[in-house]
Amino acid sequence: MINFKDFNLNESMLKSLKLMNFDVPTEVQEKVIPLALSGDDIIVKAQTGSGKTAAFAIPIIENLIANENAVQALVLTPTRELAVQVQETFSTLGVYKKIKTVAVYGKQPMSIQKNQLSQRVHIVVGTPGRTLDHIEKGNLDISSVKYLIIDEADEMLNMGFIDEVENIIKKVPKLRQTLMFSATLSYEIKELINKYMFSPKLIELTPETLTVAKINQKYYEIDENLKYNLLEDLIKTEDITKAILFCRTKKNVAYLASRMRVSSYSVTEIHGDMLQNDRLSALKAFKEDKFQFIVATDVAARGIDVNNVSHVFNYDIPLELEAYVHRIGRTGRAGSSGEAITFVTRYEDKFLKAIEEFINMKIPQGIHPSKEEVLNAPKKEFKPSVAKINNKSSDIIKIHINGGKKKKIRRGDIVASLIHSGGVPADDIGVIDIFDTYSYVDILNGSGKKLLSMHPEINLKGKSIKIQRAKK
């Protein structure tokens, strides 16, 4: 069996993979990573991208030059949700190499993204329209891009983005490596391949056999802001012994778990930013019935192997098709049946239809519990959390520095201050973001906790500046 170490990856990458609980590469990673590391243009034809983000993120980060202050990789995605998800994967995998990734997409102010792009940035992930806007306005310099990734090319074609994609390709340097991922290779996509890719290697993946027969699946149409209300109604009316709730991002995991704790549910969480020991402790407590609910991202959920899970909630519908099968397969184990419930917002119908095509069945729509059903449901005692789990990784801490551009603070000033005034080893200073009146710094390898305990202030450009742990 191939291990990630067999790819001769840098120690910083292997450390990041351990942080994300990645042990053995998936099929797409096994086939893509060696070719991508060698510099080949690649086309990946697959119905899903299970593990595909890491398949291109790992070699791109491995080949990037960290001390080069320029955007070296550009990733195009069809939706803002996928852009955020890809950006999070890059940020986690690149944390020890100090790689900075920014996501740009619509429905977020251009000014915020312009400010982010003015920082030291190595990788930009974006939707085609917003990415092109930033390029044409001079906010995004792509003259140093060495790697171009076109993710879900067929979906971008279906959404009418193909012209913007081609326009961006024309502006990217010709001497580059191009990776394209697509479920189908239509005439229009083949035209892009023939025009803009150099002797690409084709990788075709066959979807794995689906085993969802013993799982009762249903979905609920719901507005985003009403999801939690529906969840509480279902918890009251469904016969739940143990449940896993899946979210797309670690931010959503933290938010949902926090809200459930406020509601006095017995809940823990796992996500890719936690140390492996913390994840294992949370999983152990869940298996031992110390928690009734666990909230997780797809990446962190690989180690969840519990036989008595009665329900899986797709609180956020997955964007990758195989992820749906992996998620709901956490219930219905050891010969028992299980319930899989998916929340679908008004803009997510296409993801539901894609899932139905993939599993070759129509998922029935659930009927929202009535007020009477909720009021008349048997009263349930949800035991409080009897175990306290350290859900925050003490290995990586983001600190807030009370000073920024208006005080003419630069990256070098912060590095020098942290080393000389704060006693932080140079190798433990991660990504630095400098804004007008404040700055953020990732402190790695546990040095952040020591810094904050010993130095409430640091000497920055001859002045004592307050520092503290950054709030979410």
N, C-alpha and C positions, 0 to 999 in steps of 0.2 A: 504494500500500500504506500502510495506516494505521500510524503509529508512536505509542509511548506519549506522546511530546511533543505530539501532536495533541490530547490530552485536557486540555492546559493544567495539568499537574500541577506541584506545588511542586518546587523544585530538590532538596530533601532526599529526596523520593520518587524522582525520576529517578536520583539517586545510589544509592539502595537497589536500584532495578531493575537498574542496571548491575552492582552487586555480585552480584546473583543471575543475571546473564547473560540477563536478559529484554530482548530487542530489539524484537520485533514481537508485538503482542497476539494471543492465540488467538481463535477465533470467539466463545467465550463471554465473554471479556474485552472484545472489541470491542463486543458488544451490551449487556453489563451495566453497564460502567463509566460511560458517559455518563448513563444513566438513574439509576444509584445516586448519582452526583455531584449530580444535580438534585433528589434527595430523593424520588423515586417509590418506592412499594411495588412489589416485583417478584416474579414467580413464574418460576422457570427450570425448564422441563420438559426433561429430557435423560436419556439412558441412562447417562451418565457425567458426571463433573465435571472433565474434563481442563482444568486451568487455572482451575477454578471458585473455588478458595480465594483465589487472587490476584484474581479478578474481584470478590469482595466485600471482600477485605482492602484493596486499593488505595484505593477510594473511602471506606471507613470511616476509615482512617488519615488520608487527605487532609482529611476533614471534622472530625476530632477536635480538641479544644482541649487542647494538650499541658500547659499550665500549670494546668489544672483538675484538682484532686486528687479525682477521683471516677470510678467505673466508668461509662463512657459507652456501651460496646458489650457485648452479651451474645451469644455464639455457642453454639448447642446442637448437639451431634453425637451419633450413636448409640453410638459406641465410644470407649474410652480411647485406642486407637491413633490414631484420626482426630483426637481432641482434641489429642494431643501434636503431630501433624503440622500441624494448623491453627495451634496456638500458635507453633510454630517459624517458620511462614511470616509470621505477624503480627510476631513479634519481629525477624526479619531485615528485613522491609519497613519497620518502624517505628523502626529503630535510630537513624537520623540525626534523626528528629523526637523521639527520646527517649520513645517510647511503650512502656509496660510492659504485658505480657500474661501472665496466669496461667492454667494449665490445672487444672481440678478434675475428678476422676473416681474411681471406686471402686478398691479394692485398693491405695490409698495412704492413710496415716493422715490423718484429719481434722485433727489438730493441726498437721501440716506445712502443709496447705493454708490453715488458719486463720491461721497466721503469715504466709504469703505474701499473703493477702487483707488483712492489717492494714497492709501497705505501701501506697505510692502506686501504685495500679493503674488503668489506663485501660480494659483489655479483659479479659473473662473468657470462656474457652472451656471448656465442660463437658458431661458427660453429664447427661441430665435428672434422674436420681435424686439424684446427688451435688450437683448445682447447687441443687436444691430443698431438700436437707438444709441446705446452708449458708445459704440465704435464711431458712429457718424458724428456724435457730439464731441468727440475727442476725450471722453472720460475713460475709455478702455483702449489701451495701446496693445495691439496684438502683433506687433512687428517682431517680437521675440518668441512667438508661439512655435514650439517644436512638436507638440502633440495635439491632435484634433480628434475628439471622440464624438461621434454622432449616435446618440442613444435613442432607440425606438424610432428608427427612420420611417418605418411604415406608418406609425401613429402621427408623426409630423406631416407626412404626406396627406393622411386622412383629414387632418385638422387645417390643411391649407397653408402650411408653413414652408413648403418646399422651396418657394422662391427666395424667402429670407435665408434659408439654409444655404442655398447655392450662392447667394450674394455674400454671405459670410465666408464661405469656402474660398471665393475669389480673392478676398482681402487677406486671408491668412497666408503666411510665407509658403512658397511652393516646396521648399526643402523642409519637410515635416513628416511625421508618422501619422497615419490616419487609421482609426479603428471605427468600424460601423457595426451596429447591432440592429437587427430587424427580424420580425417574425416572418415576413414575406419579402421576396425580391421581385417587385413589380417592374414594369418597363421603365418607369420614371426613376426608380432607385438604381436600376442597372445602368441607366444613362449617367447618373452621378458617379457611379463606380468607375465606369469606363473613362469619364472625363477627368476625374480628380484623384483616383487612387493608383498607386504604382505596384503592379504585379501582386495584387492582394491574395493572401491565403484564405481559403474558404473553410469555415468550421460549421458543420451542421450537427445539431443536437436533436435527439429524439426524446419527446416527453416521456417521463417515467410512468409506469403503470399506476393508475389511480385506484385507491382502495378507500372508498367513502360510503360503502353500502350500509354499514351499521350506524351511521351518523344521521340524525334527523336535522336537516338543514332548513333554515328559513331566513328571510331578510325583512327588515323594517325600513320603510321610507321615513326619514326624519330630518328636520332642519338641524344644522350644526349646533345651534345654541340650545336645542331641546334634547340633545343626546343624553345628557346626564339624568334629566327627569325620566326619560324612557327607561334608562338603565335601572334606576331605583324602583320603578314600577315592576319591571321584569324580575328583579331580585326578590320583590315581595310576592310575586305570583308564580314564579317558576320554582320547581323543587330542586334547589341547588345544594349539592354537598360541598364541592370545591369547584372553583372556576378560574380560568385564565382569561385575562382581557388583553387584547393586542392593540397596540398603537403603532403608527408609522414612524414616529420620531421619539427620541429620548425626552424632548421637551414636553410632548404630549403625555408620555408615560409619567413624568414627574408631576404634571398638573393633575392628571386623573387620580393617581395614587394619593396625592395630597388632599384632593377634594373628598375622596372616599374616607380618608382618616378623619376629616372634619365631621363626616356623617357617622362616625363610630363603627365603620366596617373593619373587620380584621384583614388587613391588606399589607402586602409588601411589594417590592418592585425590583426588576432587573433591567439593566440597559448596558450598552457598550462602554460607557465611561466609568463603570465601576471596576474596581480591582477584581481579579479572578476569585480571590478568597472571599470577598464580600458577596459576589454572585453565588458562590457555592454555599455560603452560610444562609443566604436568603432561600435558595432552592431546598436546602436541607430542612429548614424550618417549615417550608410549605409542604414538603413530603411528610413531615412528622405532625401535620395538622396543627401547627402553631399559628398558621394563617389560613383563612378560608379563601382568600382571593390573592392572585398575583398579577400585576400589570407588567407587560413586557414588550420589547421591540422584537422584530423577527430575528435580528442578529443575536441578541442575548438569549433567545428562547431555545437555542439548540440543545441545551442540557436538560430541558424539562421532560422528564420521563416518569410520569406519575400515573398509576393505574386507576385511581378513584376520582378522576376529574369528570364531573358530570356535565359541565358546560364550558364552551369556548365562545367568547364574545369578540367579534371583529369590531371593536369600538371605532377603529378607522379601517375602512376596506383596504385590503392590500393592493398595491399597484402591480405586483408581480404575481403571475398566475399560479406558479408552483408554491408560492408562499401561502396561498389560500389553502392548498391541500396539506401543506406541512402544519399550518396552524390548527385546522380542524381535526387533524390526525392525533392531536394531543388528548382528545376525548375518544370514547368508544374503544378503549383498550381492554385487553385480557378478556375478550369475549362479551363485554358489556356494551350496551348502547350508549349513545351520547347525543348532546344537543349542541348545534353550532348556529349561533345567531349573529347576523351581519347587519350593521347599521349603514344605510345608503342615503347620502344626501342628494338633493335634486340635481347636482352637477356630476354625480358619479354613476349614472345609469350605464355608461359605456364600459366601466370597469366590471359591473355586475354581469353584463351581457358577455363580456370576454371570459369571465369565470365560468359561466354556464356553458359556453361553447367548449371550453377546455375540459370540463368534467363530464360533458355530454349529457347534461340533465338540466331541467328547468327547476330553479330553486323557488319554492312557494313563498308567497308574501305573507308575513305574519300580521295579525290584527292587534292593534294597540290595546292593552288592557283597559277596560272601562273604569270609571271612578268607583263604581260599585264593586267590581272585581278586586280592585286594590284595597278598598276599605274592608271588604269581607274576607280578604286573604288571611290565613292563619298567622297569628303573631309569631315572629321568629326572633330568637335570641342570637344575635351575632356577637360572639365572644370578642372582647377587646384583644388587641395584640399582646400575647403573653411573652413574646420574645422581641427584644429590640435588636434590629439588624442595622449595621452601619451601611446605609445605602449610598453614601457619598464616597467617592474614591479619594483617599487622603494622599494618593500618589501624585495627583495633578490638581493644583489649586490655582484659580484665577484671582489675581489681586487687583484692587482698584487703587490707583494713584491719583491724588488730588492735584493734578497739574497736567496741562496739555499744550496744544499748539500756540495758544495765546500767550503762554509763558515761554515760548520759543524752545520748548523741550523737544528733543530729537531722540531717535532710537538709541543712538550711541550714549547719550546722557543717562538714559534709564539703565542700560546695561552696566555702565561704569558705576552708577550709584548702587545698584543691587549687589555688585561684586564687592566693592570697597566699603560701602556703608552698611549693607545688609548681610554681607558674608555669604552670599549665594554663589555656589560654583557656576562658572560660565556655562558649562554643559547643561545646567538645570534651568536656564532661562529660555523659555519657549517663545511662542508667538506674541508679538507686541502690537497693540492697536493704540494709536494716539489720536485723540479727538480734540476739540477746541479747548475744553476746560478740564478734561480728565483723561486718563490712560488705563488700559487693561494689559496685564501681563500673565501668561501661563507660567507657573513655576512647577517644574517637574521633579520626579523622583523623591517626593516627600519633603523637599526643602521648603515648600511654602508654609507648612505648619510651623516649622522652626523659625522661619523669618517673622511670621506674624506674632509668635509668642515672645520673641526677643526684641522686635523692632516695630513699635507702633508708628514710628516715623523713620524716614531715610533722608540722608543729606543729598539733595538734588540741585546741582548748579549753585552750591553754596547756601541753600536754604533748607530748613527742615520741612519736609512734606509728609503729610499724613498718608498712611496706607492702611487698607483693610481688605478683608475678603469680599470679593465682588458679589453683589446681590444678583439673583436671577433676573 
